[in-house]
Amino acid sequence: MAVLRGRGTGVAKGMSMDRRLGIIAVLVLVFSLSALVYGILNMREAGDTVTINGVDYEWRGLEENFTVVKLNGHRGVMLSDLINDTGLEDPESHQYAIVGADGYRKTVDWNDMLNGVLKIDGKEVYFTTRVKQYFVRDIVEIEVV
């Protein structure tokens, strides 16, 4: 049986440790940059409107068109009122994705919507039934899922 020696006998055998580490570093850099670019491309700007179940609402008009309430010191419009205004049938059978301008999203159920407000001054949500990780900021959309 012949033993092959020289070029082509194995990438790892003929490559120095420094070269392998260099390749790994380049791969990590490439993947990190691609993740950064993906995040930037998927970022939306929190503007003058918020889209709820496909209906655009102006932030300024929310106080004029809906009852403003206070939940544990947080002033805003009930999330359930906003969903009901969109005409969604059987809202308790759905879940709702709250989406921030940076792409951060949290999904909640109807009970949370009954116990949550859309804070107009901070463009964020507050829930009496959820922990702080669910308080999405710079909201651009509330999507029915």
C-alpha positions as CSV (number, residue, x, y, z in Angstrom):
1,M,0.0,0.0,0.0
2,A,1.4,3.4,-0.9
3,V,1.5,6.3,1.5
4,L,0.7,9.7,0.1
5,R,2.9,12.6,1.2
6,G,3.1,16.2,0.3
7,R,0.4,18.5,-1.0
8,G,-3.2,17.4,-0.8
9,T,-2.8,14.9,2.0
10,G,-4.9,16.9,4.5
11,V,-5.7,20.5,5.2
12,A,-5.2,20.3,8.9
13,K,-1.9,18.4,8.8
14,G,0.0,20.7,6.5
15,M,-1.4,23.9,8.0
16,S,0.3,25.7,10.9
17,M,-1.7,26.6,14.1
18,D,-1.3,30.4,13.3
19,R,-2.8,29.9,9.9
20,R,-5.8,27.9,11.3
21,L,-6.4,30.6,13.9
22,G,-6.3,33.3,11.2
23,I,-8.9,31.5,9.1
24,I,-11.1,31.1,12.2
25,A,-10.8,34.8,13.0
26,V,-11.7,35.8,9.5
27,L,-14.8,33.5,9.5
28,V,-15.9,34.9,12.9
29,L,-15.5,38.5,11.5
30,V,-17.4,37.7,8.3
31,F,-20.3,36.1,10.3
32,S,-20.4,39.0,12.7
33,L,-20.5,41.6,9.9
34,S,-23.3,39.7,8.1
35,A,-25.4,39.6,11.3
36,L,-24.8,43.3,11.8
37,V,-25.9,44.1,8.2
38,Y,-29.0,41.9,8.6
39,G,-29.9,43.8,11.7
40,I,-29.5,47.1,10.0
41,L,-31.5,46.1,6.9
42,N,-34.4,44.9,9.1
43,M,-34.5,48.0,11.3
44,R,-37.5,50.2,10.9
45,E,-37.8,53.8,12.0
46,A,-40.3,54.6,14.7
47,G,-42.3,57.4,13.0
48,D,-45.5,59.2,13.3
49,T,-47.7,56.1,12.9
50,V,-48.1,52.7,14.4
51,T,-49.6,49.8,12.4
52,I,-52.1,47.7,14.2
53,N,-53.5,44.7,12.4
54,G,-52.8,46.3,9.1
55,V,-54.4,49.7,10.1
56,D,-52.2,52.8,10.5
57,Y,-52.8,55.0,13.5
58,E,-51.2,58.4,14.0
59,W,-49.5,58.6,17.5
60,R,-50.9,62.2,17.9
61,G,-54.5,61.0,17.2
62,L,-54.6,58.2,19.7
63,E,-55.4,60.5,22.7
64,E,-58.2,62.2,20.7
65,N,-59.8,59.0,19.4
66,F,-59.4,56.6,22.3
67,T,-60.0,56.7,26.1
68,V,-56.7,57.3,27.9
69,V,-56.3,55.2,31.1
70,K,-53.7,54.8,33.8
71,L,-52.4,51.3,34.7
72,N,-50.0,51.3,37.7
73,G,-48.9,54.8,36.9
74,H,-48.5,54.1,33.1
75,R,-50.7,56.4,31.0
76,G,-51.9,55.2,27.6
77,V,-54.6,53.6,25.4
78,M,-55.8,50.1,26.2
79,L,-54.3,47.6,23.7
80,S,-57.6,45.7,23.6
81,D,-59.4,48.9,22.5
82,L,-57.0,49.4,19.6
83,I,-57.3,45.7,18.4
84,N,-61.1,45.9,18.7
85,D,-61.1,49.1,16.6
86,T,-59.4,47.3,13.7
87,G,-62.4,45.1,13.4
88,L,-60.6,41.8,14.2
89,E,-63.1,39.0,14.7
90,D,-62.7,36.8,17.8
91,P,-59.6,38.6,19.2
92,E,-59.3,36.2,22.1
93,S,-58.3,33.4,19.8
94,H,-55.2,35.2,18.5
95,Q,-51.8,36.1,19.6
96,Y,-50.2,39.5,19.1
97,A,-46.6,40.3,18.1
98,I,-45.4,43.7,19.4
99,V,-42.6,44.9,17.1
100,G,-40.1,47.7,17.9
101,A,-38.2,49.8,15.3
102,D,-35.1,47.8,16.1
103,G,-36.8,44.5,15.2
104,Y,-37.2,43.4,18.8
105,R,-40.5,41.6,19.1
106,K,-42.5,39.9,21.8
107,T,-45.6,37.9,21.4
108,V,-48.5,38.1,23.9
109,D,-52.0,36.7,24.2
110,W,-55.4,38.4,24.5
111,N,-55.3,38.4,28.3
112,D,-52.2,40.5,28.1
113,M,-53.9,42.9,25.6
114,L,-56.7,43.3,28.1
115,N,-54.2,44.2,30.8
116,G,-51.8,46.4,28.7
117,V,-51.6,49.9,27.4
118,L,-49.8,51.5,24.5
119,K,-48.0,54.4,26.1
120,I,-48.3,57.4,23.8
121,D,-45.5,59.5,25.3
122,G,-42.9,56.8,25.0
123,K,-44.2,54.8,22.0
124,E,-44.0,51.6,24.2
125,V,-46.2,49.1,25.8
126,Y,-46.8,48.3,29.5
127,F,-48.4,45.1,30.7
128,T,-49.6,44.3,34.2
129,T,-49.4,40.6,33.4
130,R,-45.8,40.5,32.0
131,V,-42.2,41.2,33.1
132,K,-40.2,44.1,31.8
133,Q,-38.7,42.1,28.9
134,Y,-42.1,42.5,27.2
135,F,-42.2,46.3,27.4
136,V,-41.2,46.8,23.8
137,R,-40.1,50.4,22.9
138,D,-40.3,52.5,19.8
139,I,-43.2,50.4,18.5
140,V,-43.9,50.4,14.8
141,E,-46.4,47.5,14.6
142,I,-48.7,45.3,16.5
143,E,-49.2,42.2,14.3
144,V,-52.0,39.6,14.7
145,V,-50.4,36.1,14.6
